[in-house]
Each structure stands twice: as structure tokens, then as C-alpha cells.
Amino acid sequence: MLIPGYATREGTARYRGRFASKMPGHFREAGGLWLASIGLGTYLGDPTAAMDTRYREAILRALESGTNVLDTAVNYRFQRSERAIASALSALVALGTLRRDEVFIATKGGFLSFDTDAPDDPSAYFEQKLIRTGLVRPEEVVAGCHVMSPRYLEDQIEVSRRNLGIETIDLYYVHNPETQLTEVSREEFARRLAAAFAALEKAVAEGKIRAYGTATWNAYRVGMGAADALSLAEVLRIAEEVGGKGHHFRAIQLPFNLAMPEALTANTQPFDGGHVPVLQVARTRGLMVFASATLLQGKLAQGLPAEIQKRFPGLEKDAQRAVQFVRSTPGVTCALVGMTRPEHVAENLATAAVPRLSLEDFRAIFSGS
Ligand SMILES: NC(=O)c1ccc[n+]([C@@H]2O[C@H](COP(=O)([O-])OP(=O)(O)OC[C@H]3O[C@@H](n4cnc5c(N)ncnc54)[C@H](OP(=O)(O)O)[C@@H]3O)[C@@H](O)[C@H]2O)c1
């Protein structure tokens, strides 16, 4: 039995109401919802039962203490991360302490994934599960690991709905679509992306997802000369071509942190006759932006320079300063942080009780004044 419903304005406002006095300014209105400025990501960690339990506990703790944004992908930890979310979510919904319409759940499809454990012979496994069943044609597979054909994405949406135990996914990303550019021409890429978006518009119409977007690593951060660069304006043009003016491409996810500030600082994106950072395009086009790798995979939690530390008053830990940087960035909807330890959930969420940096203090980080 899948949990019906999806995140709504009313539900997310209700959730926000439970934390607003302790965490003023933590929730922002985005895409018609009230979303926490710090979300929980589920990428890292071994595919083991012990790590499943750690994730479950961390997700429970996070949902109970002020995070209503969860991020995952079908391939994370061989589908175990999606199932850990299901386990925590269903427990709280059964208890009656959380309602489905209060929580925003995003997942991704595109990478081939094992199920629970790695098989002895990965090639034979994919041959049997994907090629022989006709789900995937060999020419659709890029880099031995990535497919974004409509048929495959439709299948992966079903897998994710089942894993997550929910009828409707709030946001579905095409996962690292730029991977395709390592093997196909830009013309073929545009055709594949349009076909993928058509499948996602259909999934929206069927109530399986509410919105879609791209989760990328390099695509929008590198200059357009790079082989894996993407123009967000062009991606949006394709969405509009496929879905009309009312298309459901509503969000991007990309790495953004103190050590990788390109989304804010690098003029990579062709826009209005010039070049601007991707955050500016996203803002102008009304997209939600989810920052991944907020802590640079944990590295920013250890030993920021004193010059940077002093820019974040009221915060004692480097992880909190790194989170504060991302959640204070104009145009960022939510800072996604991978966390499997309850003490990390508590520490990171304590940041939400401290007001975000003012624009002036934020700018001073870059000017050094
Ligand atoms: N291309 C993509 O689509 C893409 C790529 C990367 C990431 N993402 C998304 O973004 C999310 C966040 O990125 P990430 O998980 O790769 O990296 P991250 O958030 O930068 O770092 C996560 C690591 O930081 C540790 N950590 C968390 N809070 C801490 C604290 N207060 N003090 C010290 N260490 C702390 C975690 O440890 P514990 O586990 O021990 O708590 C974990 O090892 C991912 O989980 C995923 O959902 C998407």
C-alpha cells in the first residue's frame, strides 16, 4: 500500500508552524510550498543493513526536528536509501505525528542500479534485467551506466514509488544528464532530453510525480566550451517545447558550497545576450534550487580557515558555518546535507535557529572586507 498524497502548501505550512518560533526564517516559500532551508541527503554510505538503520534513525530525527526536505536517488546505496526513507516516513505517518502533505520528497533516475546488493557479475546482471527484458536498448546506454530513455525513466519512477512507499514523488530529477554528452552528439542529446521530459510530463499528468528537473554535477558549473556543459535556458526551452508554457520543469540540483561556489560566481550560462551564473538564470525563471554536497562530502566540517570562521557569528562548528553559507545564498532554496548520525542532524539543524547572513555580511565573505 503506497501512502497517498504529496507535499502541499497547506501541509508544509502546518509543518513550518510547529518549528517557526524556534527556527524563524528557516522555511522559505518555493514552488508554492514551505520548504526547510536544510534538507537531508542520502547518497553516501555503504549498502549494508547497519547503514540502513543509521539512515532510518537520522531521517526520523530530522523529520521530527525541523527538516521537511528529503533527497535521494534510485541508485543510492543500491535502492536502500529510498527504502530507508520509506521506513522512517511510514513509521511517523502511522504514528500520526507526521502527514504526507507536510514532507517534500525528491528522487532521481538515470543511472543503472543494482537492487540491495552488488551482483557477482554486473554486466550479466544488467544484460538479464535490462537488455533481455527489452527495457533498455544497448545503444541507449552511455558510459556503461546511464540511460534516460522514456521507457527506462517510466520504469524507474515505478521502482522509486514502490521503494519510497508513496503514490506521488514531489520532485523527480533526471540524474546527471550530462553523462550522455560523453558519448552522444548535442543534437542527439537534445532529442533524448526532449523525450525524457515528455515522459516526465506524462508522469505528472498521471499523478506519479508532481514536478521534474535536472540534478547535475558539472553541467551548469563549467564554461560552455566544456564537453559536459549545459545551458539551463536551452534545457528550459526544451521543457517548454515539450510541455508548453505550463511545463513542470521546476527545479535544479547542483553542487554548491564554500569550496565550489561556481553556481553563484561563475558566468557559465548564456542568458539575455550575455553570460551569467546559473543561480541568476534559475532565479529569473522561478526555479527551486537544491544545493548538493553542502559540506563537500564532509570535508568542510574539518578546519575552515580562521578568516572564514569569523564570518559566521553565533555558530561554533565548521559544519554549521558551511551550512549557513549555503542557506544564506540568495537564490538557493535548500542546502542538502548527507547525515546518518543523530548528532550531525542536531548540529546541522541548530544552524536553522541562527538568522541567515544578511546580504551585506554574505557579500563580505567574497570581498574580504
Ligand atoms: N549529482 C547529484 O545528483 C548529487 C551528487 C552529490 C550529492 N547529491 C545530494 O546531495 C546530498 C548532500 O551531499 P553529500 O551527502 O554527497 O555530501 P555532504 O552533504 O557535503 O557531506 C556529507 C558528509 O558529511 C558528514 N556530516 C554531516 N554533518 C556533519 C557535521 N555536523 N559534522 C561533521 N560531519 C558531518 C556526513 O557524515 P554522517 O553520515 O556520519 O552523518 C557525511 O559523511 C547527497 O546526500 C545527495 O542527496 C546529489
The ligand as a Gaussian input file, in Angstrom:
#p B3LYP/6-31G(d) Opt

LIG

0 1
 N       24.747000      14.645000      -8.780000
 C       23.904000      14.592000      -7.805000
 O       22.744000      14.499000      -8.033000
 C       24.390000      14.629000      -6.368000
 C       25.733000      14.485000      -6.088000
 C       26.132000      14.532000      -4.761000
 C       25.197000      14.713000      -3.761000
 N       23.859000      14.817000      -4.041000
 C       22.833000      15.001000      -2.969000
 O       23.298000      15.973000      -2.026000
 C       23.335000      15.382000      -0.720000
 C       24.448000      16.003000       0.112000
 O       25.723000      15.708000      -0.444000
 P       26.688000      14.561000       0.117000
 O       25.944000      13.665000       1.025000
 O       27.380000      13.947000      -1.036000
 O       27.799000      15.360000       0.889000
 P       27.756000      16.425000       2.093000
 O       26.389000      16.740000       2.490000
 O       28.628000      17.547000       1.634000
 O       28.528000      15.649000       3.252000
 C       28.004000      14.525000       3.868000
 C       29.034000      14.006000       4.864000
 O       29.210000      14.987000       5.876000
 C       29.101000      14.382000       7.151000
 N       28.488000      15.347000       8.085000
 C       27.198000      15.764000       8.104000
 N       27.001000      16.648000       9.092000
 C       28.183000      16.769000       9.742000
 C       28.598000      17.508000      10.857000
 N       27.758000      18.323000      11.507000
 N       29.888000      17.381000      11.265000
 C       30.742000      16.573000      10.623000
 N       30.399000      15.839000       9.536000
 C       29.133000      15.938000       9.110000
 C       28.245000      13.171000       6.953000
 O       28.544000      12.216000       7.949000
 P       27.500000      11.214000       8.641000
 O       26.884000      10.414000       7.528000
 O       28.377000      10.415000       9.530000
 O       26.442000      11.998000       9.377000
 C       28.636000      12.715000       5.550000
 O       29.785000      11.905000       5.588000
 C       23.550000      13.883000      -1.022000
 O       23.282000      13.081000       0.098000
 C       22.613000      13.700000      -2.178000
 O       21.289000      13.611000      -1.689000
 C       23.457000      14.795000      -5.347000

